[in-house]
Amino acid sequence: MKEKKSSASAWKSVQIGLAVLLGLFVYAYGFDVTKVNLEELRSERRQESLTRVTRTLAQPDLITYDKQEVTVNSPLYVPCPLDDTLSNIPEADTSSAYLVIDPACANPGETVQVEGFNFPPNITGPIRFVPGSDPLNVVALGRESIKTDGDGHFATPFLIPERTSEEPQHIRVTISENVGAPRFTQNAKDTWDKIIETVFMALLATTAGTILAFPLSFIAARNLMKSVRSPLTSVALSVLGWPIGLGLGYYIVNQIGVFTIPLSENIFINLVGVIATPFILLRTVRWALPQEETKIPTPSLRAARLFVLFVSILIAFFGFFQLAGFATNVSLAVEKTLGPLGFLATFLFQVSDILRIITPALGALAAGGALANFLGHIGQRIAEKNAAVQVKTINYILAPLAGAVIFGLLGALIEWLYQVGRFAYTFWAPLIIGAALGLILAALTQPKTTLPTGMVVYSITRTIVNALRSVEALVMAIVFVIAVGIGPFAGMMALGLHTIVSLVKLYSEQVESIMPGPLEAITATGANRLQTIIYAVIPQVIPPYISYTMYRWDINVRMSTIIGFVGGGGIGFLLQQNINLLNYRAASTQMIAIAIVVASMDYISSVLREKYV
């Protein structure tokens, strides 16, 4: 028994030793791959460069002064004259800054001692050799500099260059002195403008991303979608309803927009439309969707209610277009009178443009969802109330059609992306393959059996989200720069897209971790899926949703400094420009601004989380 324990202990020691050796091997290979070399760090050239850049970064270009230059010239003979010319050199005026050169003449290549008196204290400036007899000559030779002490005095040796003349030449010292009150540099002002641009770019991206991520998170949650099952008949009819509804909805709403173009120029008609639309909708929807039924509605009453509901939806879209026209007219009317607040008029104009763009898209989605839901209910009733043989026959017809539609749309997407140019490959082949797969599915599926449609939607949604999330916002910014041009708008769109896919993942995982008790209780009352989400899911996820949203804003502020490197706007663009120009003092200003904003965002978000989450 002791021998077995001893052998087991020895084998464990061998395993540990092998693991340590393997770890050493991995890290040794890592050192080789990453070219770890401390000799380069210890080189004198690297140390000098590092010291210079570090000192420059520690002196951000934030404050400047008005400059007053002090320029002093003192004569010097090169070479020494043979006569008594030196005795004719006038004495310096000691009441102001002056130079004393010892000796007053020298041969080229010799060194003279230059002393300065009465200069501004603790100031650094250049000392140059001025060839020729004119002390105001702009040509100056040399690269040396001097620094005065607390009394405004300096002494330095100066090497005479190879410039000879019978006339007196000069040594010039130029010093700039700060005068007046300090003020912010232009770089500091540019940094302020860009950091404000960065913060609001992140804010708009976070807002747009949150609005779109919120509904998507529920269909990306496994626990909510796992129970969603439908018979093949319902699924096939829903698939057929989506493209038809999308096309019809877009066409109808777009025609409403075309109809409202002549009316959009009249602000009075716009105002009447904006005010009247909510009252009309309230009345018609209340009649079409009563809260209580006194008696069972007749088929004709149901048809009338559906028609009124359809008209109400059209009126709502008409109201959206009138609201867009009203915003446009108001913005144009007040733009000149607002003065410095003219950005409010620009905001109204852009909002009106957004409304005109998204209204047909919303109409398409509403019509597609409504038609798919309506046909899905019909398919559900067909599967429940008809005999299995009849349902099977219907499935043999609908499933191939649905498969052909899905694969036909995929083929159209492939043709658009890759421009194959072979109609048989990108249209007929996908249609035939989709129809064949639909036929096989109809043959293998029992007529009354329900399919896990919720899990299919969940898998597709999570796949798309994960694929987009794997693409960095920097790459997205490059694409959007091509789409809308260089500037913060491209950066905002890139951050917005990345925010959507990131928050969908975070939100959906939070939904998956909710307590099942309230969900089961609400479901047991007979509530539909929307009511279940509103009353059982949302109350549990609102606090973490707020926390994730604030954290995402913090991330977007930091990411916006990077996407500026590819033209996405924000302070990153200015930072990259100064780094490329080796202007480290200006770059240090941008780094400080980024650090302050990120730290402030972290503090604000922590306070808000503590108060509301």
TISETOR-623291 format. One line per 3 residues: their letters; for each residue x, y, z of C-alpha. Coordinates in Angstrom, 2 decimals. Layout:
A	X/Y/Z  ...
end
This chain:
MKE	0.00/0.00/0.00  2.85/2.34/0.87  4.54/1.46/-2.41
KKS	1.39/2.48/-4.36  1.21/5.81/-2.52  4.90/6.39/-3.13
SAS	4.61/5.64/-6.85  1.50/7.86/-7.14  3.34/10.70/-5.39
AWK	6.36/10.26/-7.66  4.16/10.29/-10.77  2.42/13.46/-9.53
SVQ	5.81/15.11/-9.03  6.80/14.11/-12.56  3.56/15.61/-13.90
IGL	4.18/18.88/-12.06  7.76/18.97/-13.36  6.58/18.35/-16.93
AVL	3.93/21.08/-16.58  6.58/23.53/-15.36  8.87/22.62/-18.25
LGL	6.02/23.02/-20.71  5.21/26.44/-19.25  8.85/27.50/-19.51
FVY	8.93/26.31/-23.11  5.77/28.27/-23.96  7.06/31.48/-22.37
AYG	10.50/31.05/-23.94  8.86/30.78/-27.35  6.73/33.81/-26.49
FDV	9.86/35.84/-25.68  11.30/34.82/-29.03  8.16/35.69/-30.98
TKV	7.73/39.09/-29.32  11.44/39.94/-29.69  12.05/40.75/-26.04
NLE	15.39/42.59/-25.93  16.33/44.74/-22.94  19.64/45.71/-24.53
ELR	17.75/48.03/-26.85  16.04/49.60/-23.85  19.41/50.25/-22.19
SER	20.97/51.86/-25.25  22.01/55.46/-24.77  20.21/56.64/-27.89
RQE	16.92/55.10/-26.74  17.32/56.52/-23.24  17.91/60.02/-24.61
SLT	14.89/59.80/-26.91  12.69/58.41/-24.12  13.79/61.15/-21.73
RVT	13.18/63.86/-24.31  9.69/62.60/-25.24  8.71/62.02/-21.61
RTL	9.72/65.54/-20.66  7.84/66.91/-23.64  4.69/64.98/-22.71
AQP	4.96/66.40/-19.20  4.68/69.93/-20.65  1.29/70.00/-22.40
DLI	0.57/72.84/-24.77  -2.20/74.42/-22.70  -1.19/77.94/-21.68
TYD	0.56/80.65/-23.65  1.51/84.30/-23.19  2.13/87.25/-25.42
KQE	5.84/87.39/-26.17  8.23/90.33/-25.95  11.55/89.68/-27.64
VTV	14.84/91.01/-26.28  17.55/91.01/-28.97  21.10/92.13/-28.12
NSP	23.97/92.37/-30.61  27.63/92.85/-29.70  30.42/93.47/-32.25
LYV	33.21/90.95/-32.80  36.16/91.13/-35.20  37.14/88.01/-37.15
PCP	40.14/87.99/-37.45  41.71/90.51/-35.10  42.53/93.78/-36.90
LDD	46.16/94.89/-37.23  45.46/98.51/-36.27  43.85/100.02/-33.17
TLS	40.28/99.47/-34.40  39.34/97.60/-31.21  39.80/100.75/-29.20
NIP	37.02/102.39/-31.21  34.35/99.83/-30.17  31.69/101.80/-28.23
EAD	30.94/100.76/-24.69  27.70/98.84/-24.07  24.70/100.53/-22.51
TSS	24.57/98.95/-19.05  21.12/100.36/-18.29  19.54/97.51/-20.30
AYL	20.54/94.03/-21.42  24.05/93.91/-22.86  26.83/91.48/-23.85
VID	30.52/91.37/-22.99  32.76/89.36/-25.35  36.23/88.42/-24.17
PAC	38.33/88.82/-26.24  36.64/91.21/-28.68  38.38/89.58/-31.63
ANP	39.38/86.04/-32.59  40.39/83.88/-35.49  38.01/81.36/-37.08
GET	37.89/78.14/-35.02  38.82/79.89/-31.77  36.54/80.23/-28.75
VQV	35.48/83.44/-27.04  33.71/83.92/-23.71  30.30/85.59/-23.98
EGF	28.65/87.05/-20.87  25.22/88.60/-20.66  23.89/91.04/-18.09
NFP	20.49/92.54/-17.25  18.55/89.88/-19.21  15.19/88.52/-17.98
PNI	15.83/85.91/-15.26  15.55/82.15/-15.83  14.97/82.45/-19.57
TGP	16.39/80.28/-22.35  17.22/81.59/-25.81  19.50/81.13/-28.84
IRF	22.97/82.62/-29.25  24.07/83.09/-32.86  26.90/84.46/-34.98
VPG	25.77/87.20/-37.39  28.13/87.54/-40.37  28.62/90.92/-42.02
SDP	28.71/94.41/-40.64  24.91/94.83/-40.32  23.76/93.74/-36.82
LNV	20.15/93.46/-38.13  21.13/90.85/-40.69  18.56/88.04/-40.68
VAL	21.22/85.46/-41.49  22.53/83.89/-38.28  24.83/80.90/-37.77
GRE	25.02/78.39/-34.94  22.74/76.12/-32.87  23.81/76.93/-29.31
SIK	21.55/78.33/-26.61  21.95/80.10/-23.28  19.98/80.15/-20.04
TDG	20.02/83.07/-17.64  20.17/82.70/-13.86  17.96/84.40/-11.31
DGH	19.84/87.68/-11.79  19.53/87.67/-15.58  23.20/86.76/-16.07
FAT	24.81/84.05/-18.20  28.33/83.12/-19.34  29.07/80.67/-22.14
PFL	31.94/79.83/-24.50  31.25/80.43/-28.20  33.10/78.86/-31.15
IPE	33.84/81.30/-33.99  32.79/79.94/-37.41  34.80/80.21/-40.65
RTS	33.60/83.70/-41.56  36.19/86.47/-41.90  35.69/90.14/-42.62
EEP	37.52/93.45/-42.13  34.23/94.91/-40.88  32.95/94.12/-37.37
QHI	30.68/91.10/-37.18  28.30/90.38/-34.32  27.12/87.87/-31.74
RVT	23.37/87.99/-31.18  21.32/86.75/-28.24  17.54/86.69/-28.64
ISE	15.26/85.99/-25.70  11.45/85.97/-25.60  9.82/87.11/-22.39
NVG	6.24/86.38/-21.36  4.13/89.48/-20.88  0.52/89.98/-19.89
APR	-1.97/87.45/-18.50  -1.88/83.77/-19.46  -4.35/82.51/-22.05
FTQ	-5.26/79.17/-23.60  -3.36/78.13/-26.69  -5.10/77.42/-29.97
NAK	-4.30/73.74/-29.42  -6.13/73.84/-26.08  -9.18/75.41/-27.76
DTW	-9.11/72.80/-30.56  -8.79/70.07/-27.93  -11.83/71.42/-26.08
DKI	-13.90/71.47/-29.27  -12.88/67.92/-30.18  -13.41/66.46/-26.71
IET	-16.94/67.93/-26.64  -17.47/66.42/-30.09  -16.19/63.08/-28.76
VFM	-18.52/63.05/-25.74  -21.64/63.84/-27.77  -20.63/61.44/-30.53
ALL	-20.51/58.71/-27.87  -23.81/59.92/-26.37  -25.70/59.78/-29.69
ATT	-24.20/56.39/-30.53  -25.17/55.01/-27.13  -28.70/56.39/-27.38
AGT	-29.33/55.01/-30.87  -27.71/51.68/-29.98  -29.79/51.32/-26.81
ILA	-33.08/52.04/-28.60  -32.43/49.33/-31.19  -30.74/46.84/-28.83
FPL	-33.62/46.86/-26.34  -36.22/45.00/-28.49  -33.59/42.79/-30.15
SFI	-32.38/41.54/-26.78  -35.66/39.70/-26.14  -35.46/37.63/-29.33
AAR	-31.80/36.92/-28.56  -32.68/35.45/-25.12  -32.76/31.66/-25.08
NLM	-35.20/31.30/-22.17  -37.82/33.44/-23.91  -37.48/31.88/-27.36
KSV	-37.14/28.25/-26.30  -40.88/27.84/-25.69  -41.91/29.38/-29.02
RSP	-43.04/26.56/-31.28  -45.30/26.56/-34.35  -46.56/23.96/-36.82
LTS	-44.99/23.87/-40.27  -48.13/25.33/-41.86  -47.94/28.43/-39.64
VAL	-44.18/28.83/-40.23  -44.51/28.55/-44.01  -47.34/31.08/-44.20
SVL	-45.43/33.49/-41.94  -42.35/33.20/-44.17  -44.48/33.95/-47.23
GWP	-46.13/36.88/-45.47  -42.95/38.72/-44.56  -41.65/39.68/-48.05
IGL	-45.15/40.45/-49.30  -45.89/42.61/-46.28  -42.53/44.39/-46.47
GLG	-43.03/45.25/-50.14  -46.65/46.37/-49.77  -45.97/48.34/-46.59
YYI	-43.04/50.20/-48.08  -44.94/50.99/-51.28  -48.09/52.21/-49.52
VNQ	-46.31/54.36/-46.94  -43.98/55.76/-49.59  -47.00/56.74/-51.67
IGV	-48.43/58.51/-48.63  -45.17/60.44/-48.45  -45.42/61.37/-52.13
FTI	-49.01/62.52/-51.55  -47.93/64.77/-48.66  -45.15/66.53/-50.61
PLS	-47.42/69.38/-51.87  -48.88/69.73/-48.37  -45.53/69.74/-46.57
ENI	-44.71/73.32/-47.63  -47.73/74.77/-45.78  -46.93/75.07/-42.08
FIN	-50.61/75.56/-41.19  -51.59/72.24/-42.81  -48.62/70.60/-41.07
LVG	-49.74/71.92/-37.68  -53.35/70.80/-38.20  -52.15/67.34/-39.27
VIA	-49.84/66.98/-36.27  -52.55/68.04/-33.79  -55.49/66.18/-35.38
TPF	-53.75/62.85/-35.96  -53.50/61.79/-32.26  -57.19/62.62/-31.61
ILL	-58.33/60.66/-34.67  -56.14/57.70/-33.74  -57.39/57.70/-30.15
RTV	-61.00/57.58/-31.25  -60.63/55.02/-34.02  -58.33/52.64/-32.14
RWA	-60.54/52.74/-29.07  -63.51/51.72/-31.24  -61.59/49.11/-33.24
LPQ	-59.95/47.55/-30.15  -62.47/47.83/-27.28  -61.33/46.78/-23.81
EET	-64.58/44.90/-23.11  -67.05/43.19/-25.41  -70.75/43.39/-24.44
KIP	-71.59/40.73/-27.02  -69.82/38.53/-29.49  -68.94/40.67/-32.56
TPS	-70.38/39.61/-35.90  -68.10/38.89/-38.88  -69.12/42.16/-40.52
LRA	-68.26/44.10/-37.34  -64.88/42.40/-37.17  -64.22/43.28/-40.81
ARL	-65.25/46.89/-40.15  -62.92/47.07/-37.16  -60.01/45.68/-39.19
FVL	-60.69/48.23/-41.93  -60.85/51.10/-39.43  -57.64/49.86/-37.80
FVS	-55.94/49.75/-41.21  -57.08/53.30/-41.98  -55.87/54.44/-38.55
ILI	-52.41/53.09/-39.29  -52.36/54.99/-42.59  -53.44/58.15/-40.76
AFF	-50.59/57.63/-38.27  -48.03/57.47/-41.08  -49.63/60.54/-42.65
GFF	-49.12/62.26/-39.29  -45.43/61.26/-39.28  -44.92/62.93/-42.67
QLA	-46.79/66.03/-41.50  -44.59/66.16/-38.40  -41.53/65.98/-40.66
GFA	-42.86/68.82/-42.81  -43.71/70.90/-39.74  -40.17/70.44/-38.36
TNV	-38.67/71.44/-41.72  -40.78/74.59/-42.04  -40.12/75.65/-38.44
SLA	-36.37/75.14/-38.84  -36.23/77.20/-42.02  -38.37/79.95/-40.47
VEK	-36.32/80.41/-37.29  -32.83/79.59/-38.56  -31.73/83.20/-39.10
TLG	-33.38/84.60/-35.97  -31.78/82.10/-33.55  -28.26/83.42/-34.06
PLG	-25.81/81.44/-31.87  -28.61/78.92/-31.17  -28.92/78.12/-34.86
FLA	-27.96/74.52/-34.12  -31.53/74.05/-32.82  -32.89/74.81/-36.30
TFL	-30.35/72.42/-37.80  -31.46/69.77/-35.31  -35.12/70.18/-36.31
FQV	-34.20/69.93/-39.99  -32.17/66.75/-39.47  -34.96/65.21/-37.36
SDI	-37.41/65.88/-40.18  -35.06/64.22/-42.63  -34.73/61.19/-40.33
LRI	-38.52/60.95/-40.06  -38.90/60.95/-43.84  -36.33/58.17/-44.17
ITP	-37.48/55.86/-41.39  -41.25/56.23/-41.87  -41.41/54.05/-45.03
ALG	-39.09/51.55/-43.32  -41.35/51.46/-40.26  -44.34/50.99/-42.54
ALA	-42.61/48.07/-44.24  -41.75/46.41/-40.92  -45.25/46.99/-39.53
AGG	-46.94/45.57/-42.63  -44.52/42.65/-42.84  -44.97/41.75/-39.18
ALA	-48.75/42.19/-39.30  -49.19/40.08/-42.44  -46.80/37.40/-41.20
NFL	-48.60/37.27/-37.85  -52.02/37.15/-39.54  -51.02/34.36/-41.91
GHI	-49.27/32.55/-39.05  -52.53/32.50/-37.07  -54.34/31.17/-40.11
GQR	-51.74/28.42/-40.45  -52.08/27.61/-36.74  -55.85/27.21/-37.09
IAE	-55.44/25.11/-40.23  -53.07/22.76/-38.42  -55.32/22.51/-35.37
KNA	-58.75/22.12/-37.00  -58.06/20.05/-40.12  -57.29/16.37/-40.47
AVQ	-53.67/15.27/-40.58  -53.92/14.22/-44.24  -55.25/17.61/-45.29
VKT	-52.59/19.45/-43.29  -49.91/17.23/-44.83  -51.13/18.09/-48.33
INY	-51.15/21.80/-47.51  -47.61/21.49/-46.14  -46.43/19.90/-49.38
ILA	-47.56/23.09/-51.13  -46.57/25.80/-48.64  -43.21/24.47/-47.43
PLA	-41.58/24.36/-50.92  -42.90/27.88/-51.59  -41.45/29.18/-48.31
GAV	-38.12/27.46/-48.97  -37.99/28.90/-52.48  -38.63/32.41/-51.10
IFG	-35.88/32.13/-48.45  -33.24/30.74/-50.80  -34.30/33.10/-53.60
LLG	-33.65/36.08/-51.33  -30.28/34.60/-50.36  -29.44/34.18/-54.03
ALI	-30.36/37.81/-54.71  -28.07/38.88/-51.86  -25.21/36.80/-53.29
EWL	-25.76/38.32/-56.73  -25.68/41.84/-55.28  -22.52/41.17/-53.28
YQV	-20.47/39.23/-55.79  -22.07/40.22/-59.16  -21.96/36.68/-60.46
GRF	-23.94/37.61/-63.55  -25.29/34.07/-64.03  -29.06/34.22/-63.61
AYT	-29.34/30.44/-63.50  -26.91/30.24/-60.58  -28.23/33.09/-58.47
FWA	-31.98/32.78/-59.13  -33.15/29.44/-60.45  -30.69/27.27/-58.56
PLI	-31.52/28.78/-55.13  -35.24/28.55/-55.89  -34.98/24.87/-56.80
IGA	-32.76/24.06/-53.81  -35.08/25.91/-51.41  -38.18/24.24/-52.83
ALG	-36.53/20.82/-52.59  -35.52/21.38/-48.96  -39.02/22.62/-48.15
LIL	-40.49/19.52/-49.76  -38.17/17.27/-47.75  -39.08/19.13/-44.54
AAL	-42.79/18.70/-45.29  -42.27/14.99/-45.91  -40.26/14.40/-42.73
TQP	-42.42/16.55/-40.40  -45.58/15.27/-38.81  -48.57/17.48/-39.79
KTT	-49.51/18.35/-36.21  -45.96/18.55/-34.85  -44.71/21.95/-33.78
LPT	-41.26/23.15/-34.83  -38.81/25.10/-32.59  -39.19/28.36/-34.51
GMV	-38.14/30.38/-31.51  -34.78/28.64/-31.29  -34.26/29.15/-35.03
VYS	-34.87/32.90/-34.66  -32.67/32.92/-31.56  -29.80/31.14/-33.33
ITR	-29.96/33.41/-36.38  -30.06/36.55/-34.22  -27.16/35.48/-32.00
TIV	-25.09/34.43/-35.04  -25.53/37.83/-36.70  -24.84/39.67/-33.43
NAL	-21.69/37.65/-32.72  -20.42/38.12/-36.27  -20.87/41.90/-36.14
RSV	-19.48/42.11/-32.61  -16.29/40.42/-33.77  -15.68/43.31/-36.18
EAL	-13.92/46.17/-34.43  -15.50/49.62/-34.43  -12.33/50.84/-36.16
VMA	-13.16/48.72/-39.21  -16.80/49.82/-39.10  -15.63/53.43/-39.04
IVF	-13.64/52.88/-42.25  -16.79/51.62/-43.98  -18.94/54.50/-42.72
VIA	-16.27/57.05/-43.66  -16.68/55.80/-47.23  -20.47/56.01/-46.89
VGI	-20.90/59.47/-45.33  -17.44/61.03/-45.50  -14.76/61.89/-42.95
GPF	-16.10/63.36/-39.74  -17.89/62.62/-36.46  -21.06/61.39/-38.19
AGM	-19.17/58.38/-39.55  -17.71/57.73/-36.11  -21.12/58.00/-34.47
MAL	-22.62/55.47/-36.90  -19.74/53.04/-36.35  -20.02/53.32/-32.58
GLH	-23.81/53.02/-32.81  -23.63/49.75/-34.76  -21.04/48.31/-32.40
TIV	-23.15/49.45/-29.44  -26.21/47.64/-30.79  -24.52/44.27/-31.14
SLV	-22.65/44.61/-27.84  -25.71/45.63/-25.83  -27.85/42.92/-27.44
KLY	-25.44/40.34/-26.06  -25.29/41.93/-22.60  -29.05/42.56/-22.43
SEQ	-30.01/39.09/-23.65  -27.68/37.39/-21.18  -29.32/39.39/-18.41
VES	-32.75/38.27/-19.64  -31.54/34.67/-19.58  -30.54/35.03/-15.93
IMP	-33.85/36.39/-14.60  -35.83/34.51/-11.98  -38.30/32.11/-13.64
GPL	-40.98/32.53/-10.95  -42.58/35.78/-12.19  -42.34/34.52/-15.78
EAI	-44.25/31.34/-14.94  -46.81/33.24/-12.87  -47.63/35.72/-15.63
TAT	-47.75/32.94/-18.23  -50.14/30.93/-16.05  -52.67/33.80/-16.15
GAN	-53.00/33.35/-19.91  -50.98/36.43/-20.84  -49.62/36.61/-24.38
RLQ	-45.92/36.91/-25.13  -45.86/40.72/-25.19  -47.66/40.96/-21.86
TII	-45.29/38.40/-20.37  -42.28/40.45/-21.40  -43.79/43.72/-20.13
YAV	-44.91/42.48/-16.73  -42.49/39.63/-15.92  -39.23/40.35/-17.75
IPQ	-38.78/44.12/-18.00  -39.16/44.86/-14.24  -36.31/42.43/-13.54
VIP	-33.91/43.70/-16.20  -34.32/47.48/-16.06  -31.66/48.09/-13.33
PYI	-28.92/46.05/-15.07  -29.96/47.52/-18.43  -29.31/51.02/-17.04
SYT	-25.97/49.91/-15.66  -24.89/48.33/-18.96  -26.02/51.40/-20.91
MYR	-23.98/53.80/-18.79  -20.99/51.49/-18.99  -21.37/51.38/-22.77
WDI	-21.33/55.19/-22.92  -18.06/55.08/-21.02  -16.69/52.55/-23.53
NVR	-17.86/54.64/-26.49  -16.03/57.71/-25.17  -12.79/55.72/-25.06
MST	-13.39/54.00/-28.40  -14.15/57.31/-30.11  -10.55/58.38/-29.47
IIG	-9.40/55.43/-31.59  -11.81/55.60/-34.52  -10.68/59.19/-35.07
FVG	-7.44/57.66/-36.38  -9.30/56.54/-39.53  -11.28/59.76/-39.99
GGG	-14.15/59.01/-37.63  -14.01/62.44/-36.00  -13.56/63.24/-32.36
IGF	-10.36/63.98/-30.50  -8.64/60.92/-31.96  -8.22/62.70/-35.29
LLQ	-6.41/65.60/-33.60  -4.31/63.23/-31.49  -3.19/61.25/-34.53
QNI	-2.33/64.43/-36.42  -0.09/65.74/-33.62  1.61/62.37/-33.11
NLL	2.38/62.12/-36.82  3.87/65.62/-36.70  5.92/64.66/-33.59
NYR	4.19/67.52/-31.77  4.19/65.73/-28.42  3.29/68.80/-26.36
AAS	0.05/69.19/-28.30  -0.56/65.42/-28.16  -0.07/65.55/-24.39
TQM	-2.93/68.05/-24.16  -5.25/65.64/-25.96  -4.14/62.75/-23.74
IAI	-4.89/64.78/-20.61  -8.33/65.72/-21.99  -9.12/62.06/-22.73
AIV	-7.99/61.01/-19.24  -10.11/63.70/-17.58  -13.23/62.81/-19.58
VAS	-12.85/59.05/-19.01  -12.28/59.56/-15.28  -15.27/61.92/-15.08
MDY	-17.46/59.45/-16.96  -16.41/56.67/-14.60  -17.25/58.80/-11.57
ISS	-20.62/59.94/-12.96  -21.64/56.43/-14.01  -20.67/55.01/-10.60
VLR	-22.78/57.66/-8.85  -25.75/57.01/-11.14  -25.44/53.24/-10.71
EKY	-25.36/53.66/-6.95  -28.41/55.90/-7.01  -30.65/54.21/-9.59
V	-29.45/50.62/-10.00
end
